Amino acid sequence: APYVAIHTDSELHKQWPPTKWTALIQALHVDGFSVVAVGRPHVGSLPAPVVRGPWQRHAAVVAEAWAFVGIDSCFAHVADVQQVPGVVLFGPTDPIEWGCAGPAMRVMVAPDCNLRRLAPRLVLAELREASSTAYSNTESL
């Protein structure tokens, strides 16, 4: 089944609040997608299974994902290189310096560079747009 890989954890100033991740995950479930978290989110902080094991396993999960959503991190660049459609969330870091360069990945800068002000519905809409071809292929789910 198609799944969306998410990466939620990084330095504190680059994190999107867990309540926002939960809302996004629930919306993706309504759309018929499983969600798998990579990285090291706090245990029990998300309604999604977390990949365990070495970094290479996490990277492989991202590379095989139907789509990716994450904060400015190494896993966003893995998705970008593998041409996995998705969205990278930026707060205070510079997306011109650290953003993804591939055509499948979208960069979203939070209002006032504050990730707490970025609404999950906007992230979901951007993900749908970034992966419109993949979304249209899942109508039979």
Phi, psi and omega in degrees: 000146179294143178224158176252127175271136177235150173229117190249342190252140177191201175300148187307320183288350180253008184266143173266137184302144180305327179296326179287320176298318180299317179297318179295315179300316179298320178294322177294323176298318178299324178285355176097015183251143168278158178230136178232131179264137174248167182092215183225061177294156178299135181304130178079005183276347183227146175276054181208147175293151181246131177293136176244158177115192184291162181307322182298325177295317178298315180298321179294322178296318177296315183297331181265359184290154173290325179203169182223141169224130179194172177279169177303106185198177179298325182291331174296322180287327174298312179300318181299312181296324181276000180060036173279125180294146180176191185225133175249128183266126179243136173249257185277351180274158186275113180292339177289322179280320189248358185287171179276154185249346184284161183286342184274343186257132178257145176254129175242122176261128181293149176304133182055024180058028181244107184299336177296339182266002181269120184278137178303324181297327178288322178295316179298316179298319179293321177296317178300319180293316181297328185242035185303323178294315180294320178299317182294337179277359183251012182299337181274359180297000000 
